[in-house]
Amino acid sequence: MNKVFKVGLIGCGHIAETYFRGHKYFNNFKIVKCADINMSSAKSCAETYNIEAVTVDEMFKDKEIEIILNLTIPKAHYEIANKSLDSGKHTYSEKPIAVNFEDGKKLLNKARGKKLYLGCAPDTFLGGGIQKTRELIDSKLIGDIKLGNAIFAYPGLQSYHPNPEPHFESPGGGPVIDMGPYYFTTLVNLLGPAKQVQGRCIKVLEEREIGTGSKKGKKFKVNCPTTYLATIQFENETIIQITLSFDVVIHQRNHIELYGTKGSIIVPDPNMFGGSCFVSESPEGQWNEHKTDKLELGKINITNQSSRANESSTNANYRGVGLSEMAYCVQKQKEHRCSGELALHVLDIIDSTMKASQTGVPQEIKTTCKKPKFFSDAEVRILLNS
Ligand SMILES: NC(=O)c1ccc[n+]([C@@H]2O[C@H](COP(=O)([O-])OP(=O)(O)OC[C@H]3O[C@@H](n4cnc5c(N)ncnc54)[C@H](O)[C@@H]3O)[C@@H](O)[C@H]2O)c1
């Protein structure tokens, strides 16, 4: 029987509901209290889920809470995680671990010094789609991978987000910070750590118009690059070309394609848990589908191309598995997969991609990390409610 960890949630916004659903899926954590800088959000969350609302400071002092789940906005991730570690609690944050590399590094050092677990989303790479890909790649079905490309491109979130301005500001805005974590974490999981990046970027539109909510029709200025084209070199010498863009009306490319010495693989959406991989071992182009829908975390809830997620929040969205796996590792004193070390390396790639593209000067990645271990269905089942 797994120990059930008592979790305190800070940041009762949009994504919180997905984590509460984790109670239905996972057997080893329970969100027992919630807090928010905005007390009315905390109260309404507490009422919905029949738990207790406390202030942020009370949460840190609360002896009952063993893990802090940090679902605040990216700008607040460092402050909340730092206080959480100071109060002696294991900490799991939404992505990214911090908005700048130095803060991320401080968190990792603090966690190590205090022998506390520090975890970070995304955990989508633990889903059936990316794990199936990992299994196929590790089996050498397509030989040695040395090349590939990746894309996340869509018109931007101003059409459907009522407050899109922060996503177009500097620092903090742009597609690399927003979507890079999913792509970079998946690539590191499949290929190992990265060592160098070069790139270019562009701001296509000087202003945008809000398409929904109370500010509908309002124009705002774009203050950051909105498209990045970068080339990342991995420690194993693989070169991946990646496009991250808020400037593409529509396209028809795959999220990630990797090219091996014996064939090619199409990797499913790294922002999702499920999705088939397709492998071809012949130049004639016959693609074999490797389905994931029978895998524990492999059900599909999205069918579109490489654009913004249109997932159904109530179907096969297993966000929280990274937290569950971390809690299990706390209990068993093992290394967890969604680790601070991995998240810091991903933040390093994010920072370096933006810097290299904005200055035109190639950047060496300063950190490295271990490739997370393959996550088998048998290991997933240990965490699942039957
Ligand atoms: N919304 C999504 O679909 C989605 C998906 C995956 C990941 N995420 C990540 O989840 C995190 C939260 O996103 P969201 O969409 O839920 O944002 P949100 O703005 O809806 O909610 C964030 C909440 O945090 C609170 N908050 C902000 N600063 C705080 C502070 N210093 N102390 C306490 N509370 C504070 C806000 O009041 C708000 O209630 C982000 O890191 C985001 O990248 C979001």
The ligand as a MOL file (V3000), in Angstrom:
LIG
                    3D

  0  0  0     0  0            999 V3000
M  V30 BEGIN CTAB
M  V30 COUNTS 44 48 0 0 0
M  V30 BEGIN ATOM
M  V30 1 N -3.9780 26.7090 -18.0400 0
M  V30 2 C -3.4570 25.6590 -18.6310 0
M  V30 3 O -4.0550 25.0360 -19.5450 0
M  V30 4 C -2.1270 25.1360 -18.2090 0
M  V30 5 C -1.7090 23.9320 -18.7310 0
M  V30 6 C -0.5130 23.4070 -18.3130 0
M  V30 7 C 0.2620 24.1210 -17.4290 0
M  V30 8 N -0.1330 25.3240 -16.9460 0 CHG=1
M  V30 9 C 0.7420 26.0320 -15.9910 0
M  V30 10 O 0.0590 26.1050 -14.7430 0
M  V30 11 C 0.4280 27.3040 -14.0480 0
M  V30 12 C -0.8290 28.0530 -13.6960 0
M  V30 13 O -1.5590 28.3150 -14.8680 0
M  V30 14 P -3.0870 28.7090 -14.8260 0
M  V30 15 O -3.5480 28.7050 -16.2290 0
M  V30 16 O -3.7940 27.8670 -13.8190 0 CHG=-1
M  V30 17 O -2.9750 30.2270 -14.3220 0
M  V30 18 P -4.0920 31.1160 -13.6280 0
M  V30 19 O -3.6700 32.5190 -13.8310 0
M  V30 20 O -5.4500 30.6820 -14.0480 0
M  V30 21 O -3.9580 30.7350 -12.0580 0
M  V30 22 C -2.8490 31.0820 -11.2740 0
M  V30 23 C -3.3020 31.3330 -9.8500 0
M  V30 24 O -2.1630 31.6120 -9.0450 0
M  V30 25 C -2.4830 32.6990 -8.1670 0
M  V30 26 N -1.2250 33.3850 -7.7960 0
M  V30 27 C -0.4670 34.1760 -8.5800 0
M  V30 28 N 0.6130 34.6060 -7.9060 0
M  V30 29 C 0.5230 34.0710 -6.6630 0
M  V30 30 C 1.3330 34.1590 -5.5060 0
M  V30 31 N 2.4690 34.8680 -5.4800 0
M  V30 32 N 0.9540 33.4770 -4.4120 0
M  V30 33 C -0.1990 32.7570 -4.4110 0
M  V30 34 N -1.0100 32.6440 -5.4820 0
M  V30 35 C -0.6500 33.2930 -6.5950 0
M  V30 36 C -3.4270 33.5700 -8.9630 0
M  V30 37 O -4.2070 34.3900 -8.1160 0
M  V30 38 C -4.2410 32.5200 -9.7100 0
M  V30 39 O -5.3990 32.1330 -8.9710 0
M  V30 40 C 1.3700 28.0590 -14.9880 0
M  V30 41 O 2.6840 27.7780 -14.6220 0
M  V30 42 C 1.0910 27.4530 -16.3610 0
M  V30 43 O 2.2580 27.4810 -17.1850 0
M  V30 44 C -1.3280 25.8330 -17.3050 0
M  V30 END ATOM
M  V30 BEGIN BOND
M  V30 1 1 1 2
M  V30 2 2 2 3
M  V30 3 1 2 4
M  V30 4 1 4 5
M  V30 5 2 4 44
M  V30 6 2 5 6
M  V30 7 1 6 7
M  V30 8 2 7 8
M  V30 9 1 8 9
M  V30 10 1 8 44
M  V30 11 1 9 10
M  V30 12 1 9 42
M  V30 13 1 10 11
M  V30 14 1 11 12
M  V30 15 1 11 40
M  V30 16 1 12 13
M  V30 17 1 13 14
M  V30 18 2 14 15
M  V30 19 1 14 16
M  V30 20 1 14 17
M  V30 21 1 17 18
M  V30 22 2 18 19
M  V30 23 1 18 20
M  V30 24 1 18 21
M  V30 25 1 21 22
M  V30 26 1 22 23
M  V30 27 1 23 24
M  V30 28 1 23 38
M  V30 29 1 24 25
M  V30 30 1 25 26
M  V30 31 1 25 36
M  V30 32 1 26 27
M  V30 33 1 26 35
M  V30 34 2 27 28
M  V30 35 1 28 29
M  V30 36 1 29 30
M  V30 37 2 29 35
M  V30 38 1 30 31
M  V30 39 2 30 32
M  V30 40 1 32 33
M  V30 41 2 33 34
M  V30 42 1 34 35
M  V30 43 1 36 37
M  V30 44 1 36 38
M  V30 45 1 38 39
M  V30 46 1 40 41
M  V30 47 1 40 42
M  V30 48 1 42 43
M  V30 END BOND
M  V30 END CTAB
M  END
